[in-house]
Every structure is written in C-alpha cells, then in structure tokens.
Amino acid sequence: MLDQIKGLHHVTSMARDARENNQFFTHKLGLRRVKKTVNFDAPDVYHLYYGDEKGTPGSVMTYFPFPNIGKGRPGVGEVGTTVFAVPKGTLGYWEKRLSDQGVANISREKSFGQDRLHFDGPDADSFALVEVADDDRAPWAEGGVPTDEAIRGFHSASLRLRDGGATEELLKFMGYQNVDTSGNVKRLAIPGGNGAETIDIETVPGASFADLGAGSVHHIAFAVENRAKQLEVRKALIDTGYHVTPVIDRDYFWAIYFRTPGGVLFEVATNEPGFDRDEDTAHLGEALKLPTQHAHLRPYLEKHLQPLGA
C-alpha cells in the first residue's frame, strides 16, 4: 500500500462559457481565481483555476471552458459530485446565499451523518457543501463571503461506477481505507490526509456510461508532496499493471495520468512548485499566463479569448 498520496490535489471539469464560469466560482462561491492560463493542448481555450488564497492542493477547482461545447450526459465512469467543506452551522447561510444568487437545484440532505447542501453549477455540474467541524484550513478572505462561513477546500468527491470493486482495490492500494457504507455508496479516506482525503464510490449497476461535455469532470487529481514521491507512485502503479503516462510539466505542478478500472481518469500531481512560481501571491490569477510553447500566441490570444470581467 502506498503512503505518498495525501488526498485530492484538484478537480478539472469542462464548461461552456468562461465568463459565466468565472463569475460562479469567484462571486457566488467566493473562491479566488488563482490562475488564468490556457489549455496545453488547445491554447485557444482557457484553463482557469479557483481555490483558496494560494491555490493550496486540496482546494483547487479547475476548468476548460470550450465555447459551444455540447452538454455532458451524466452516467457511470465519471466523477459524480464534487463536495466542498464549510464550517459547522453554516448551511443556512449558504442556502440563502445560493438561492439569492439564482443557483439551480438547491436541496438539503444527510450524507454519512453529515448535513449537506446540494446544488448545480452553471453547466448542471453536481456540487455539494458539507459541514465539517474543526477544519483548520484557511479560506480565501476577500471573496465576498465572511471567513466564518467561507469554503475551506474540498471535502470529497464521488465516483459513479457500474462496479466499484476494482476501483475500491485501487484506492486502497493508493492509501485509502474503508470508513463507512451507506446504501450503494462506500466511503474511503486517507488517515491524516490534507483535509480533502475522502472518496465516495457510488455503484450503479446497469446505468449508461457518461458522455463528456459541459458540466462533466474531465479528471480528478491526487496530491503528492514532490516529484520524488510522484516517481515512487508511478513505479508502483506500473508494477501493478497500470498504464501510466510519463511525468508531464504543467507549469504549476508535475502530473502523471492513468485510467481506472471504472473508467475515471486519475492524475497524481505534485504540490510543488505552486501557483506563485510566476506571480506574486497578492496578484494570483490576474494576468494571462502562457506555457512557454504558446508564448508566441499571446497577441492572438489576448485579442480572441473571452474577457472574464472582474
């Protein structure tokens, strides 16, 4: 069993409209845009990152907003719901805030004994807030949400699968342990993780496979401290029979990718070097940052990329 993985690093999804996406996360949820860059493989498309003040691993939601992309179809073989942690006693605040902001499909529920508020993102993305006691992670203090109520980072993510057995064994190999079961959902977590250390496996036999599109999660990334730890994980996965990509430099972290037995794309990403490698912390996410290989496209991109607004 591996011990290098500490929980989630980031979750990356697809969107239709960059401005709407930016407004949702920065104004409605009160997160900070910590990076404005472009997709490595499609540089005419933004890659937007939202999180806490520094973009701490375990807090970062990222998006590829492809104009005119079709709507995703929910199903198995994908991340179902991405869940953020908020302080105890704050769901009433969030229910009113999201309702006042016109957020769709807000509903209250209980999940594994925790109060939870479910809601949709702008592309029918599935999100929830869950109350967590004694979460000492610092929130972004300048996002328009009082710090006593603000999002602390991820709590968990769910994987929606036809058969969760092989993915459960993979997660155990990655350092996760069984915590609880509720109906068709198994909960696993990493003891002593980074606060974003919980994964739920929702088994839905016979369901249709998901179609990737706006509102779909493209991949889910797990955090390791550095490149040395990442190489240890990569070797162990390959030795176990997984087809893992070479290490890829993503400017703000190094990444490896592999497809899980249930069809979900997993990434293992390093905590280093971080989002402040090319911007001062006080100004994260303000300027358009381009990968070196796309720097020559700056005049075109600055003219043609959709303005995000404040």
N, C-alpha and C positions, 0 to 999 in steps of 0.2 A: 504494500500500500504506500502511495506517495504521501509526503508531508510538506511539499513545497507550495501547494495551492492554498490560498487563504480565503477564497470567496470570489465574488464577482469582481471583475475589473470594469467592464462596460457592457452595454447592450446596444446593438446597432439595428436600426429599423429603416423602413422606406416611407417616404412621404410624397405628396403631390405638389405642395406649394411651400416654398421656402419661407416666405414672409409669414404665412399663417402658422407654420411650424415654430418659427422663432417666437412669435407672439404668444403662442400657447405655453411654451416652456418658460419663457422669461417673465411674462406678465401674469399669466393665470396660475402657474405653479411656483413662480418666484425663484426659479433656478438661475444660475449665472451662465451666460454663453461664454465658455472658456476658450473656444477656438472656432475661427471661421476660416476654413480651408476648402480644398476640393478633393473629390474622389480621385484616388491614384489612377484608376483605370478608365475614368470618364471625367476628365478635368473640366468639362463644361458644366458639371454638376457639383453643387456644394457638398462638403462634408461638415456638418455642424455638430458641435459638442456642447452639452449642457451639464452642469454639476454644481458642486459647492465652490467656495472661493478659489481653490487651486486646482479643481478638477481631480480631487483625490480618487484613486481607484476604489471602486465600490459605490461611487456616486454619479457616474457619468453615463448619460443617455445620449446616443449619437444618431444622426440621421443623414440619409442620402435623399434629398428632395429632387426627384426626377419629374420635370414638368410633363403633364399629360400621361403619366403612368396610370395603368389600369388599377382598379381597386383590388386589393388582396382578398382571397377567399379563405376564411378560417377553416382549419381542419387539423388532422394529425400530422406529425412530423415537423412540428414547429414549436416555438415558444408561444405559450398561450397568453398569460397575464404577467406583466412586469409590476412589481409591488415596491412602493417607497415606504420608508419608515417615518412616522411622525410621533411627537411626544404623546404620552397618555393624556386623555381628556380633551384632545383637540379635534376630534372628528366632527363635532358640531360646528366649529369654526370653519372647517374645510367644506362641509356640506353646504353651508350658506355661501361661502366664497365661490365655490364652483357653480352653484346654482345662479348666483348673481352674475357670473361671468358667462352664462349661457352654455356651460359644458353639458354634453349629452349623456343620457342613460346613467344618472347617478342613483346608486342604491346602497343600502346598508346590509351587512351580512356578518355572520360569525364564521371564522376560519381557524380551526385548531384552537378554539377558545379565545381567539383574539378578535376585537372589534375591527371591522374592515369596511372601507368605503370604496365601492367600485365605480368607475366612470370611464367614458370613452375619450380618446384623443381626437384630433381633428379629422383623421382618416379612419375612424372607428377602431383605432388601436385600443387594446384592452389594458387598462391600468387599475391599480388599487392603492389606497393608503391604508396602512395598518398601524395601530397604536403600539408603541414599544416603550417600556419603562427603562430608565437608566441608560439610554443610548447617548453616550458622551461625545459623539461626533458633532463637530461644529457646523451649523448651517451657514448658507450664504445670507449675510445680514443686510444686504442692500437690494433685495429683490422685491420689496413691497409687501413682504409677509413678516409679521413680528417674529423675532427669533424664538419666542416661546412656543410658536406654532409651526415654524418652518420645517421643511423636509430635511432629514438628516442624511439621506442617501438611500441606496437600495435596501430593502429588507429581503427580498427573494424574487424568484422568477419561477413560473411553472412551465413544464414541458408536457405538451399534449401528444400522446402516443397511442398507437393501437395496442402495442405490447411493451410494457415498461421494463420487463425483466432484464434484458441485456444492457439497457441504459442504466438501470439501477446498479448492476455489477460494475459498469464503467465508472460511475460516480463513486462507488465505494473504493475502487482502485485509485481514484483521484484524491482520496482522503475524506470523503463524506461518510457519515454514519446515519443509520436509520434513527429517526426521532419519534415518529408517530404515524398513524394511519387514520384517515377519515373517509369512509366510503370508498370511492375509486381513486383516492389520492394518497400517495405515500410521500411523507416529508423526510428529507435528508438534510444534514447540516454538518459543517466542519467545526469541531470543538475549538473554541478560542480563535475564531476567524476574525475577519475585518469588519464585522457588522452587517455585511451583505453575503452571509455564508449559508443561506438556506435555499434549497431547490425542492420544488414540489413536482412529483411525477403523477400526471393525471392520465389514467388509462381509459381509452375509449375504443373498445374493440368494434371493428366493422365500420368506423367512421371514414369519411372520404379524406384523402390527403389534401393538405393545404395547397393553395396556389399563391405564389409570391406576388405581391403588389403593394400599393399604398396601404399603410396600416399594418403590414407584416414585419415581423422581426427577421432581419437578414441573418444575423448570427449573435451568439452570446459568448462573452469573453470572460475568462477566469484569470485571476491575478497571481503572479509570482513576483518575488522581490526584485530579481535581477536576471541578467542573461545566463549566468551560470546555472541558476535554478531552472530556468527555462530549458536549457540544454539537457539537464537531468530528466525533466519531464518528457521531453521529446524522445530521448533514447528509450525511456521506459515504455512509452506508448508504441513506438516502433517495434520494440522487442515483444510486445504483447500482440502485435499483428495489425496495428492501425497504420493507415497510410497518412503520414503527416507531412505537411509542406516544409520546405526549408525555412529558416528564420528570415522574416521579411521586415525591413526597416520601415516603420510607419511614422517616422519623424519624432513622435512623442512617446512611443513605446516600440518594442520589437514584438513581432507576432508570429505564431505558428497556428495552422488550421488543420482540422480533420473532421470528417463526417461521422456522426454517431450511429449506432445500430438502428436507432429510431428515426434517423433522417435529419436530425438537427445539426447545423453547422456549429462546431465548437471552436473557439480560439483560446489560446493561452498567451496572455500579454504581460509584459514586464511593467513594474511600477516606475522604472527609470526610462528615459530621462525626465519625463514630466512635461506639462504644458507650458511651463515657464522657460523652456530652453531657448525660445526665440521671441518672447515677450515678457516685459516686466509684469509681475503679479498684479499690480494695480491696473493694468490695461489689457488683461487677457480677453481675447475674443473680439477686440475692436477692429484690428486691421486684417485685411485678407492676407493670409499666409499661404504660400505655394510650395509644394515639393520642388526640389532642385530641378528635376527633369521637366517641370512645367513652368519654370520661371519665365521663359521666353514668351509665354502666352498671356502675361499679365495685362498688356494693353487691351487685348481682345476680351479677356475675362472681366476686367473691371468695367467694360462697356456693356457686356451682354449678360452677366449674372444679375439676377433679380435683386434690387435693393431690399434689404431686410427691415429697414426702419430702425427706430430706437430699441 
